[in-house]
Amino acid sequence: MSKSIDIRNPRSGKYDYVVIPPPQKLLLQQFQRLRRAQLRWLALGLEGRIEALQSWKQSIVKAREKLTEALIVDTGRLAMSIFEVDSFISNIDRWCILAPRLLRENEFDTPISQIKFQQTAVPYPLVGVITPWDFPLLQVAIDTLPALISGCAVVVKPSEITPRFIAPLMTTFANIPQLKDVLAFVEGDADTEVTVVESVDFICFTGNLETGRAVAEIAAQQFIPACVELGGKNPAIVLESANIDLATSAILWGAVVNSGQSAHAIERIYVAESIFEDFYHQLVAKAHRLQIAHPTLESGELGPIISVPQAAIIREQLQQAKENGAVVHCGGEVENINGGLWCRPTVLTAVDNSMSIMTERTLAPIMPVMAVTNSEEAVNLANDSIYGLSAAIFTESEAEAEAVAEKVQAGNISINDASLAILQIAASQGTITLPEGEQNAFKFSGIGNSRTGITALTRFLRKKTLYKKNKPIPDSWWFNS
């Protein structure tokens, strides 16, 4: 019998939910059912899969309130929970619109006039998706929706820290026959994740470096592709010509959105010496205006720290920074308020890259600011990291921004804004979608194809070529020798 896992409410600190990991035997049986159903799902054709996903969208719209409520309990925050549900809905539409173009088969000529070839693709039968706790529902959407529309069956193992949304989400597709047979959610622990990785044909993992490394090693042993995103220690570079008002507002948002609990959040800031004083004073003044969402969800902009282990890391990093001379201008501690763990917007100066708060992932609304003499020093410090996921550059000159961006080792870079990869808002249509640009993580921020752009869908397909001879080919020279 698997040992149950008690789940903590991030606002109250109470353990009010229980997860019981399923036995491995039951999981393996479920995976076999998914594989059998995938053949029927593929046979539906693209139009049939789009119809099923559109039915799912309508069901989610009807269950929006219950799903949002579950996410609020999981994460302790309101605005981002609403955003996640809206994003899930709009991204179903996005893939239904894009898929007919991306999955079209084409026939091509070759240099030999008698031979043509047809380019087609075959989906991986069973895709595994292991998601983190920062954006529980959005992380599901990023990998699951394109895999489904490509023709794969999918098993999702969400983080055991935020599992309450699973039940209301499963209810939304329980009455859609074609979909319920090829989509499964499993609650569980690390052992459950191992079983998933060992049993699928393609694995998507988002989370921390230690677990991601283990997932990649198992995938290599199984000889299956892995798409692994492991977060970053994302720098912002503010050069002398930057608009300070714009930069401080953008960086503040990029650092505190979802209380800093995002893989793409700004976690360290390098500012030109000549504007350093003005910059951090403005940043502190703006940070003071933000409040924590306590005692009610509407009391402020910042939700609680979701993960207890991460809260311990945040405390350790702050303590080490203070002991080594860092100056705290606002915030600066993890507070226990009625059982919940909270961190107010924090600005630090007198920091350097010897401090863990400048080199290790923090996942909190903390902004360490360091002066630099020129863009070369800023780039060197920005690249002094094992991570390379995101970055931001602020300067009046677009040419200078592009020159600096070329040297920064990161998969996506926002210019004169911050964390643009978190979302893309199409205001004219009122929809929220994932970014269209493709990006690869650098260094220890991950491996595998882009989770955004066209590759987000095509990565779930194995390319196949059919060569066709339309005329007899003359005998080769050796037949006449």
PAKEMAR-484804 format. One line per 8 residues: their letters; for each residue x, y, z of C-alpha. Coordinates in Angstrom, 1 decimal, always signed. Layout:
% residues N
A> X,Y,Z ~ ...;
% end
This chain:
% residues 481
MSKSIDIR> +0.0,+0.0,+0.0 ~ +1.4,+3.4,-1.0 ~ +2.0,+5.9,+1.7 ~ -0.4,+8.8,+1.6 ~ +0.8,+12.4,+1.2 ~ -0.7,+15.2,+3.2 ~ -1.1,+18.4,+1.2 ~ -0.7,+21.9,+2.8;
NPRSGKYD> -3.0,+24.9,+2.1 ~ -0.5,+27.8,+1.3 ~ -2.8,+30.5,+2.9 ~ -3.7,+28.8,+6.1 ~ -0.7,+26.4,+6.6 ~ -3.2,+23.6,+7.4 ~ -2.9,+20.2,+5.8 ~ -6.4,+19.7,+4.3;
YVVIPPPQ> -6.0,+17.4,+1.4 ~ -4.6,+13.9,+0.9 ~ -2.9,+12.3,-2.1 ~ -2.6,+8.5,-2.3 ~ -0.1,+7.4,-4.9 ~ -1.6,+4.6,-7.1 ~ +0.1,+1.1,-7.1 ~ +2.5,+0.6,-10.0;
KLLLQQFQ> +0.4,-2.3,-11.3 ~ -2.7,-0.1,-11.7 ~ -0.6,+2.6,-13.4 ~ +0.8,+0.2,-15.9 ~ -2.7,-1.2,-16.7 ~ -3.9,+2.4,-17.2 ~ -1.1,+3.2,-19.6 ~ -1.9,+0.1,-21.7;
RLRRAQLR> -5.5,+1.3,-22.0 ~ -4.3,+4.7,-23.1 ~ -2.1,+3.1,-25.7 ~ -5.1,+1.1,-27.1 ~ -7.3,+4.2,-27.1 ~ -4.7,+6.2,-28.9 ~ -5.2,+4.2,-32.1 ~ -8.9,+5.2,-32.1;
WLALGLEG> -7.9,+8.8,-31.3 ~ -5.6,+9.0,-34.2 ~ -8.2,+7.3,-36.5 ~ -10.6,+10.2,-35.7 ~ -8.4,+12.4,-37.9 ~ -7.5,+16.0,-37.2 ~ -11.1,+17.2,-37.6 ~ -12.4,+14.7,-35.1;
RIEALQSW> -9.7,+15.6,-32.6 ~ -10.5,+19.3,-33.0 ~ -14.2,+18.6,-32.4 ~ -13.4,+16.7,-29.2 ~ -11.1,+19.5,-27.9 ~ -13.7,+22.1,-28.7 ~ -16.3,+20.1,-26.7 ~ -13.7,+20.1,-23.8;
KQSIVKAR> -13.4,+23.9,-24.1 ~ -17.1,+24.3,-23.7 ~ -17.1,+22.0,-20.7 ~ -14.3,+24.0,-19.1 ~ -16.1,+27.3,-19.7 ~ -19.1,+25.8,-17.8 ~ -16.9,+24.6,-14.9 ~ -14.7,+27.8,-14.9;
EKLTEALI> -15.8,+28.8,-11.3 ~ -15.1,+25.4,-9.7 ~ -11.8,+25.1,-11.5 ~ -10.7,+28.6,-10.5 ~ -11.7,+27.9,-6.9 ~ -9.6,+24.8,-6.8 ~ -6.6,+26.7,-8.2 ~ -7.0,+29.4,-5.6;
VDTGRLAM> -6.8,+26.8,-2.8 ~ -3.8,+25.2,-4.5 ~ -1.8,+28.4,-4.9 ~ -3.4,+30.9,-2.5 ~ -3.7,+33.6,-5.2 ~ -6.7,+35.0,-7.2 ~ -5.6,+36.9,-10.3 ~ -3.2,+34.3,-11.6;
SIFEVDSF> -5.8,+31.5,-11.0 ~ -8.2,+33.3,-13.2 ~ -5.5,+33.9,-15.8 ~ -4.6,+30.2,-15.8 ~ -8.2,+29.1,-16.6 ~ -8.6,+31.8,-19.3 ~ -5.3,+30.8,-20.8 ~ -6.2,+27.2,-21.0;
ISNIDRWC> -9.4,+28.0,-22.8 ~ -7.8,+30.3,-25.3 ~ -5.0,+27.9,-26.0 ~ -7.4,+25.2,-27.0 ~ -8.6,+27.6,-29.7 ~ -5.1,+28.5,-30.7 ~ -4.0,+24.9,-31.4 ~ -7.3,+24.1,-33.1;
ILAPRLLR> -6.6,+27.0,-35.5 ~ -2.9,+26.3,-36.0 ~ -3.0,+22.5,-36.3 ~ -4.6,+22.2,-39.8 ~ -1.6,+24.2,-41.2 ~ +1.1,+22.5,-39.2 ~ -0.1,+18.9,-39.7 ~ -0.7,+19.2,-43.4;
ENEFDTPI> +1.1,+16.5,-45.5 ~ +3.1,+17.7,-48.5 ~ +4.5,+16.2,-51.7 ~ +7.8,+17.4,-53.1 ~ +9.9,+16.9,-56.2 ~ +13.5,+15.5,-56.0 ~ +16.5,+16.2,-58.3 ~ +15.6,+12.9,-60.0;
SQIKFQQT> +12.5,+13.7,-62.1 ~ +11.1,+10.2,-61.8 ~ +11.0,+10.3,-58.0 ~ +8.8,+12.4,-55.6 ~ +8.5,+12.1,-51.9 ~ +5.6,+12.7,-49.5 ~ +6.4,+14.1,-46.1 ~ +4.2,+12.8,-43.3;
AVPYPLVG> +4.5,+12.3,-39.6 ~ +3.5,+9.8,-36.9 ~ +2.6,+10.9,-33.3 ~ +4.2,+9.2,-30.4 ~ +1.6,+6.9,-28.9 ~ +1.9,+7.9,-25.3 ~ +3.3,+11.2,-24.0 ~ +4.1,+11.7,-20.3;
VITPWDFP> +3.8,+15.3,-18.8 ~ +5.2,+16.0,-15.4 ~ +4.3,+19.6,-14.2 ~ +5.5,+21.9,-11.3 ~ +3.5,+23.8,-8.8 ~ +4.1,+27.4,-9.9 ~ +1.3,+27.5,-12.6 ~ -0.5,+24.2,-12.1;
LLQVAIDT> -3.0,+24.4,-14.9 ~ -1.0,+26.5,-17.4 ~ +1.9,+24.1,-17.2 ~ -0.5,+21.3,-18.2 ~ -1.8,+23.3,-21.2 ~ +1.7,+24.0,-22.6 ~ +2.5,+20.3,-23.2 ~ -0.8,+18.5,-23.1;
LPALISGC> -2.8,+20.4,-25.7 ~ -0.4,+20.2,-28.6 ~ +0.3,+16.5,-27.8 ~ -3.4,+15.7,-27.9 ~ -4.1,+17.5,-31.1 ~ -1.1,+15.8,-32.7 ~ -2.7,+12.5,-32.1 ~ -0.9,+11.3,-28.9;
AVVVKPSE> -2.5,+9.9,-25.8 ~ -1.3,+11.8,-22.7 ~ -0.7,+11.0,-19.0 ~ -0.2,+14.0,-16.8 ~ +1.4,+13.8,-13.3 ~ +1.0,+17.2,-11.7 ~ +3.0,+18.3,-8.6 ~ +1.9,+16.8,-5.4;
ITPRFIAP> +2.2,+20.3,-3.9 ~ -0.8,+21.6,-5.9 ~ -3.1,+18.7,-6.8 ~ -6.6,+20.0,-6.0 ~ -7.3,+21.3,-9.5 ~ -7.0,+17.7,-10.9 ~ -10.5,+16.5,-9.8 ~ -12.5,+19.4,-11.3;
LMTTFANI> -10.4,+19.4,-14.5 ~ -11.0,+15.6,-15.0 ~ -14.7,+16.2,-14.5 ~ -14.7,+18.5,-17.5 ~ -13.8,+15.8,-20.0 ~ -15.4,+12.8,-18.2 ~ -18.4,+12.9,-20.6 ~ -16.3,+13.3,-23.8;
PQLKDVLA> -15.9,+9.7,-24.9 ~ -13.1,+10.2,-27.4 ~ -11.0,+12.4,-25.0 ~ -11.5,+10.6,-21.7 ~ -9.9,+7.4,-23.1 ~ -6.7,+9.1,-24.2 ~ -6.1,+11.6,-21.4 ~ -5.3,+10.6,-17.8;
FVEGDADT> -4.2,+12.5,-14.7 ~ -2.4,+10.6,-11.9 ~ -1.7,+11.9,-8.4 ~ +1.5,+10.6,-6.7 ~ +5.0,+11.1,-5.6 ~ +8.6,+10.7,-7.0 ~ +8.1,+7.0,-7.5 ~ +5.0,+7.7,-9.5;
EVTVVESV> +7.0,+10.0,-11.7 ~ +9.6,+7.3,-12.3 ~ +6.9,+4.9,-13.4 ~ +5.6,+7.5,-15.8 ~ +9.0,+8.2,-17.4 ~ +9.7,+4.5,-17.7 ~ +6.4,+3.8,-19.4 ~ +5.9,+6.5,-22.0;
DFICFTGN> +7.3,+7.1,-25.5 ~ +8.1,+10.8,-25.0 ~ +8.5,+12.7,-21.7 ~ +7.9,+16.4,-20.9 ~ +9.2,+17.6,-17.6 ~ +9.2,+21.0,-16.0 ~ +10.7,+21.6,-12.6 ~ +14.0,+21.7,-10.6;
LETGRAVA> +17.4,+20.8,-11.8 ~ +17.9,+17.8,-9.5 ~ +14.7,+16.0,-10.5 ~ +15.1,+17.1,-14.2 ~ +18.5,+15.5,-14.4 ~ +17.1,+12.2,-13.0 ~ +14.2,+12.3,-15.5 ~ +16.6,+12.9,-18.4;
EIAAQQFI> +18.8,+10.0,-17.3 ~ +15.8,+7.6,-17.2 ~ +14.7,+8.8,-20.6 ~ +18.1,+8.2,-22.0 ~ +18.1,+4.7,-20.6 ~ +14.6,+4.1,-22.2 ~ +15.8,+5.6,-25.5 ~ +12.9,+8.1,-25.6;
PACVELGG> +13.0,+11.8,-26.3 ~ +12.8,+14.2,-23.4 ~ +11.8,+17.9,-23.3 ~ +13.1,+19.2,-20.0 ~ +12.7,+22.7,-18.7 ~ +14.5,+23.5,-15.4 ~ +14.0,+27.2,-14.7 ~ +16.6,+29.9,-14.5;
KNPAIVLE> +18.3,+32.7,-12.6 ~ +17.1,+35.3,-15.0 ~ +19.1,+38.6,-15.2 ~ +18.0,+42.1,-16.1 ~ +20.6,+44.5,-17.6 ~ +19.8,+48.2,-17.4 ~ +22.2,+50.3,-19.4 ~ +23.0,+54.0,-19.1;
SANIDLAT> +20.6,+55.2,-21.7 ~ +17.6,+53.3,-20.3 ~ +14.3,+54.9,-19.4 ~ +14.5,+54.4,-15.6 ~ +10.8,+54.8,-15.0 ~ +10.0,+52.2,-17.7 ~ +12.7,+49.9,-16.5 ~ +11.8,+49.9,-12.8;
SAILWGAV> +8.1,+49.3,-13.6 ~ +8.8,+46.5,-16.0 ~ +11.4,+44.8,-13.8 ~ +9.2,+45.1,-10.7 ~ +6.4,+43.3,-12.6 ~ +8.8,+40.7,-14.0 ~ +10.2,+40.0,-10.5 ~ +7.0,+39.8,-8.5;
VNSGQSAH> +4.4,+38.3,-10.9 ~ +3.0,+35.2,-9.1 ~ +5.1,+36.4,-6.1 ~ +8.2,+35.6,-8.1 ~ +7.2,+32.0,-8.4 ~ +7.9,+31.6,-12.1 ~ +10.7,+30.1,-14.1 ~ +10.9,+33.3,-16.2;
AIERIYVA> +10.9,+35.8,-13.3 ~ +13.6,+38.4,-13.0 ~ +15.9,+37.3,-10.1 ~ +19.0,+39.6,-10.4 ~ +19.5,+43.1,-11.8 ~ +22.7,+44.7,-13.2 ~ +22.5,+48.5,-13.5 ~ +24.9,+51.0,-15.0;
ESIFEDFY> +26.8,+52.9,-12.3 ~ +25.7,+56.4,-13.6 ~ +22.0,+55.6,-13.0 ~ +22.3,+53.1,-10.2 ~ +21.1,+55.4,-7.3 ~ +18.1,+56.7,-9.2 ~ +17.2,+53.2,-10.4 ~ +17.1,+51.5,-7.0;
HQLVAKAH> +15.4,+54.4,-5.3 ~ +12.6,+54.3,-7.9 ~ +12.4,+50.5,-7.6 ~ +12.1,+50.7,-3.8 ~ +9.4,+53.4,-4.0 ~ +7.3,+51.3,-6.4 ~ +7.9,+48.1,-4.5 ~ +6.5,+49.8,-1.3;
RLQIAHPT> +3.1,+50.2,-3.1 ~ +2.6,+46.5,-3.5 ~ +0.8,+44.6,-0.7 ~ +0.4,+40.9,+0.1 ~ -3.1,+39.4,-0.5 ~ -3.9,+39.0,+3.2 ~ -6.2,+38.8,+5.0 ~ -8.4,+38.4,+1.9;
LESGELGP> -7.5,+37.5,-1.7 ~ -8.3,+41.1,-2.7 ~ -6.1,+42.7,-0.1 ~ -3.1,+42.9,-2.3 ~ -1.2,+41.8,-5.4 ~ +1.1,+39.1,-3.9 ~ +0.0,+35.6,-3.0 ~ +1.8,+33.4,-0.5;
IISVPQAA> +4.8,+31.2,-1.0 ~ +3.4,+27.9,-2.2 ~ +6.2,+25.5,-1.4 ~ +7.5,+25.1,+2.2 ~ +10.9,+23.7,+1.1 ~ +11.3,+26.7,-1.2 ~ +10.4,+29.0,+1.7 ~ +13.4,+27.5,+3.6;
IIREQLQQ> +15.7,+28.2,+0.6 ~ +14.5,+31.8,+0.4 ~ +15.2,+32.3,+4.2 ~ +18.7,+30.8,+3.8 ~ +19.5,+33.0,+0.8 ~ +18.3,+36.2,+2.5 ~ +20.2,+35.3,+5.7 ~ +23.5,+34.6,+3.9;
AKENGAVV> +23.1,+37.9,+1.9 ~ +22.6,+39.9,+5.0 ~ +25.5,+38.3,+6.8 ~ +27.7,+39.2,+3.9 ~ +26.8,+42.9,+3.8 ~ +23.7,+43.1,+1.6 ~ +21.5,+46.1,+2.4 ~ +17.8,+45.5,+2.6;
HCGGEVEN> +15.7,+48.5,+1.5 ~ +12.2,+46.9,+1.8 ~ +10.9,+43.4,+2.6 ~ +13.7,+41.1,+3.4 ~ +12.1,+38.2,+5.3 ~ +9.7,+35.3,+5.0 ~ +6.8,+36.0,+7.4 ~ +4.5,+33.4,+8.9;
INGGLWCR> +1.0,+35.1,+9.0 ~ -1.7,+32.9,+10.4 ~ +0.0,+29.8,+9.1 ~ +0.7,+31.1,+5.6 ~ +4.2,+32.0,+4.4 ~ +4.6,+35.4,+2.8 ~ +7.4,+37.5,+1.3 ~ +6.9,+41.1,+0.6;
PTVLTAVD> +8.6,+42.8,-2.4 ~ +12.3,+42.9,-1.4 ~ +15.1,+45.1,-2.9 ~ +18.7,+44.5,-2.0 ~ +21.9,+46.4,-2.8 ~ +25.5,+45.8,-1.9 ~ +25.2,+42.3,-3.4 ~ +27.6,+40.4,-5.6;
NSMSIMTE> +27.9,+37.0,-7.4 ~ +29.5,+35.3,-4.3 ~ +26.0,+35.3,-2.7 ~ +23.6,+32.5,-3.3 ~ +20.8,+35.0,-3.8 ~ +22.6,+36.1,-7.0 ~ +23.4,+32.6,-8.3 ~ +20.8,+30.1,-7.1;
RTLAPIMP> +17.1,+30.0,-7.9 ~ +15.0,+31.9,-5.4 ~ +11.4,+31.9,-6.7 ~ +10.3,+34.9,-4.6 ~ +9.6,+38.6,-5.1 ~ +13.3,+39.5,-4.4 ~ +15.3,+42.0,-6.4 ~ +19.0,+42.1,-5.8;
VMAVTNSE> +20.5,+45.1,-7.6 ~ +24.2,+45.5,-8.5 ~ +26.0,+48.4,-10.2 ~ +28.2,+47.7,-13.3 ~ +30.7,+49.9,-15.1 ~ +29.7,+49.0,-18.6 ~ +27.7,+46.6,-20.8 ~ +30.6,+44.1,-21.1;
EAVNLAND> +30.7,+43.7,-17.3 ~ +26.9,+43.3,-17.2 ~ +27.0,+40.6,-19.8 ~ +29.8,+38.7,-18.0 ~ +27.9,+38.8,-14.8 ~ +24.6,+37.8,-16.5 ~ +26.4,+34.8,-18.0 ~ +28.1,+33.8,-14.8;
SIYGLSAA> +25.4,+31.2,-14.1 ~ +24.6,+27.6,-14.7 ~ +21.2,+28.7,-16.0 ~ +20.2,+30.3,-19.3 ~ +16.4,+30.5,-19.6 ~ +15.4,+34.2,-19.8 ~ +16.9,+37.7,-19.6 ~ +15.8,+41.4,-20.1;
IFTESEAE> +17.8,+44.3,-21.5 ~ +16.9,+48.0,-21.1 ~ +18.5,+50.7,-23.3 ~ +17.3,+53.5,-25.6 ~ +19.2,+52.1,-28.5 ~ +17.7,+49.1,-30.2 ~ +21.0,+48.3,-31.9 ~ +22.8,+48.3,-28.6;
AEAVAEKV> +20.1,+46.1,-27.1 ~ +20.4,+43.6,-30.0 ~ +24.2,+43.6,-29.7 ~ +24.0,+42.9,-26.0 ~ +21.3,+40.3,-26.4 ~ +23.5,+38.4,-28.9 ~ +26.1,+37.9,-26.1 ~ +23.7,+36.9,-23.3;
QAGNISIN> +23.4,+33.2,-22.9 ~ +19.6,+32.8,-22.6 ~ +16.8,+31.2,-24.7 ~ +14.5,+34.3,-24.7 ~ +15.3,+37.9,-24.1 ~ +12.9,+40.8,-23.5 ~ +14.0,+44.2,-24.7 ~ +12.7,+47.2,-22.8;
DASLAILQ> +10.4,+45.0,-20.9 ~ +10.6,+41.9,-18.7 ~ +9.4,+38.3,-18.6 ~ +7.5,+38.7,-21.9 ~ +7.8,+35.0,-22.4 ~ +5.4,+34.3,-19.5 ~ +2.5,+35.3,-21.7 ~ +1.4,+37.0,-24.9;
IAASQGTI> -1.7,+39.1,-24.8 ~ -3.7,+39.7,-28.1 ~ -5.6,+42.7,-26.9 ~ -7.6,+43.1,-30.1 ~ -9.1,+39.7,-29.7 ~ -9.2,+39.7,-25.9 ~ -7.3,+36.4,-25.7 ~ -4.3,+35.1,-23.8;
TLPEGEQN> -2.0,+32.7,-25.5 ~ +1.5,+31.4,-25.2 ~ +4.4,+33.1,-27.1 ~ +4.7,+32.4,-30.8 ~ +8.5,+32.6,-30.8 ~ +10.5,+29.4,-30.4 ~ +13.2,+29.2,-27.8 ~ +15.7,+26.7,-26.5;
AFKFSGIG> +17.0,+26.7,-22.9 ~ +20.7,+27.3,-22.5 ~ +23.0,+25.4,-20.2 ~ +21.3,+23.7,-17.2 ~ +17.9,+25.4,-17.9 ~ +16.9,+22.4,-20.0 ~ +17.1,+20.3,-23.1 ~ +14.8,+19.4,-26.0;
NSRTGITA> +12.6,+21.2,-28.5 ~ +10.9,+24.6,-27.8 ~ +7.7,+24.5,-25.7 ~ +6.5,+27.6,-27.6 ~ +6.0,+28.3,-31.3 ~ +5.4,+25.8,-34.0 ~ +7.9,+23.3,-32.5 ~ +5.6,+23.0,-29.4;
LTRFLRKK> +3.3,+20.8,-31.6 ~ +5.7,+19.2,-34.1 ~ +8.0,+17.9,-31.4 ~ +5.3,+15.2,-30.7 ~ +5.6,+13.8,-34.3 ~ +8.1,+11.5,-35.8 ~ +8.8,+12.5,-39.4 ~ +8.3,+9.9,-42.0;
TLYKKNKP> +9.0,+10.1,-45.7 ~ +7.3,+8.1,-48.5 ~ +9.4,+8.0,-51.7 ~ +7.3,+7.5,-54.9 ~ +8.6,+6.5,-58.3 ~ +6.2,+7.7,-61.0 ~ +8.2,+6.5,-64.1 ~ +10.6,+3.6,-64.7;
IPDSWWFN> +14.2,+4.6,-64.1 ~ +16.7,+3.5,-66.8 ~ +19.1,+0.8,-65.8 ~ +22.1,+1.9,-63.9 ~ +25.5,+1.7,-65.6 ~ +26.5,-1.5,-63.8 ~ +23.7,-3.5,-65.6 ~ +25.6,-2.9,-68.9;
S> +29.1,-3.6,-67.7;
% end
